[in-house]
């Protein structure tokens, strides 16, 4: 799915950029989730897989940058579900 730039999508991109790479756990509207986020070395691909730790719900997508433009490719789910998830997910503070 190619996505036009809009306020909600821009907020999604900002929230995605703030998520930690690797595996993290956090809260999504009162439910505990585990999330794995991978960023390619060249910055042209981001892959996210998240799963609810107390149910069978999950979120999965790739975001590609093609000619500098982001293209969201959800994995067998609506784009709104992944956008809502990234906007609402709150990772735990990283332990140092």
C-alpha positions in Angstrom: 0.0 0.0 0.0 1.4 3.3 -1.0 0.4 5.9 1.6 -0.2 9.6 1.1 1.4 11.8 3.7 -1.1 13.1 6.2 -1.2 14.1 9.8 -2.1 10.6 11.1 0.5 8.9 8.9 3.1 11.4 9.9 2.3 10.7 13.6 2.7 7.0 12.8 6.1 7.5 11.3 7.3 9.6 14.3 6.0 7.0 16.7 7.7 4.2 14.7 11.0 6.1 14.7 10.8 6.3 18.5 10.4 2.6 19.0 13.5 0.6 20.1 15.1 -1.8 17.8 15.2 -5.5 18.8 12.7 -7.1 21.2 10.8 -5.1 23.7 7.7 -5.5 25.8 5.1 -2.9 26.6 1.5 -1.9 26.9 -1.1 -1.5 24.2 -4.4 -0.2 25.8 -4.0 -2.2 29.0 -2.7 -5.4 27.4 0.9 -6.6 27.5 2.6 -7.1 24.2 6.0 -8.4 22.9 7.4 -6.5 19.9 10.3 -7.2 17.6 11.5 -4.3 15.4 14.2 -4.6 12.8 15.6 -1.7 10.8 17.8 -2.4 7.7 21.3 -0.9 7.8 20.5 1.4 4.9 17.3 2.7 6.5 15.1 1.6 3.6 13.2 -1.1 5.4 11.6 -1.5 8.8 9.9 -4.8 9.9 7.7 -5.1 13.0 6.1 -8.1 14.5 4.1 -7.8 17.7 2.0 -10.2 19.6 -0.3 -9.9 22.6 1.2 -11.9 25.5 -2.3 -12.8 26.9 -4.2 -13.6 23.7 -3.7 -14.6 20.1 -3.8 -11.1 18.6 -0.8 -9.9 16.6 0.4 -7.1 14.3 2.9 -7.4 11.5 4.1 -5.1 8.7 7.0 -3.9 6.6 7.6 -0.2 5.8 9.7 0.4 2.8 11.3 3.7 1.6 11.0 3.9 -2.2 12.5 7.0 -3.8 12.4 8.6 -0.4 8.7 7.9 0.1 7.4 5.5 2.8 5.3 2.6 1.7 3.4 0.6 4.3 2.9 -3.0 3.6 0.7 -4.7 6.4 0.9 -8.5 6.6 -2.7 -9.7 6.0 -4.4 -7.0 8.1 -5.7 -3.5 7.5 -3.2 -0.6 7.5 -5.4 1.1 10.2 -4.7 -1.8 12.6 -0.9 -1.4 12.4 -1.1 2.4 12.5 -3.3 2.3 15.6 -0.9 -0.2 17.2 2.2 1.9 16.6 0.4 5.0 17.8 -0.9 3.3 21.0 2.0 1.0 22.0 4.0 2.1 25.0 7.3 0.1 25.4 8.8 -0.3 28.8 11.8 1.8 29.7 15.0 0.1 28.5 17.1 -1.3 31.3 20.8 -0.2 31.1 
